[in-house]
Amino acid sequence: MQENGRTHSSCFKGSEFVAWLLKGKHTSSQDEAMLIGTKMKEHGLLYSVTEGQEFKNDGTAYKFKASDHVRGHTEEGASWNNVPDALKNKNIRHEEMEKLFSEVSDMITKNKNAHIPDMLLDPLNCQMYDHVRPMKWVDPQAQDGETYDMLVIGAGAGGLITSLFSGAYGAKTCLIERGNFGGDCLVTGCVPSKAFIKSASVAHQLRTCEEYGIKIKGEIEVDFPAVMERMKKIRTRISANDAAKRFTERYGLDVFLGHAEFKGKHEV
């Protein structure tokens, strides 16, 4: 696919695919070419850069299913939900992480025992952590001297969008994160704050509803543990969109978990 003078070999337009099928005499008509594209998309052999779109004979960008190149993935059986019962529903301070998890999680060694977060290991948080910072992550099999078109350090909101579109449009892309995918926005910032603001807004509306001719008998009470539970459910649901696994399997990125350092102008 040509874009701004550069060819992205792994990305192509729907119209280019149809033209290639016809030119190579792989099909005898445009309708048959469209049917081939539709069936390949249905079976996951190609997919559109914009999720959810049907195959179209136009400028919509598509990619073939990722190759068998081994990208990052969660080690089989590793899950924060499998921590010992004595640690479940406990808030683990960062200074305790090395003692408690150095043998079951690679976070400590990959982060060089620095930048380790506190972790509250309740069921909803464990589900979120499995998405955004798996207990054990197998890094891609990068070759010595391997180069990328785009290397992104940090999988916060900006890093996720940058790497997603770079990879989607054909650039060989690497994404490195030492903490949680989704960053502050998912874990402590945007998502939690908006959930709290919504609960506060509802409470305020109920307490001032007489201004609108509505009367409620009894006192309006805020159950803060329930507010927190609702926030965690929302955060966990959204975390699936930011999951490390999704960016390897859906978008074909090479994802590394750990602390990144520059060793030179073009080496990390």
Buried (B, 14 or more C-beta within 10 A) or exposed (E): BEEEEEEBEBBBBBEBBBBEBBEEEEBEEEEBBBEBBEEBBEEEEBBBBEEEBEBBBEEBBBBBEBEEEEBBBBEEEBBBEEBEEEBBEBEBEBEBBBEBBEEBBBBBEBBEBEEBBEBBBBEBBBBBBBBBBBBBBBBBEEEEEEEBBBBBBBBBBEBBEBBBBBBBBBBBBBBBBBBBBBBBBBBEBBBBEEBBEBBEEEBEEEEEEEEEEEEEEEEEEEEEEEBBEBBBEBBBBBBBEBBBBBBBBBBBBBBBBBBBEEEEEEEE
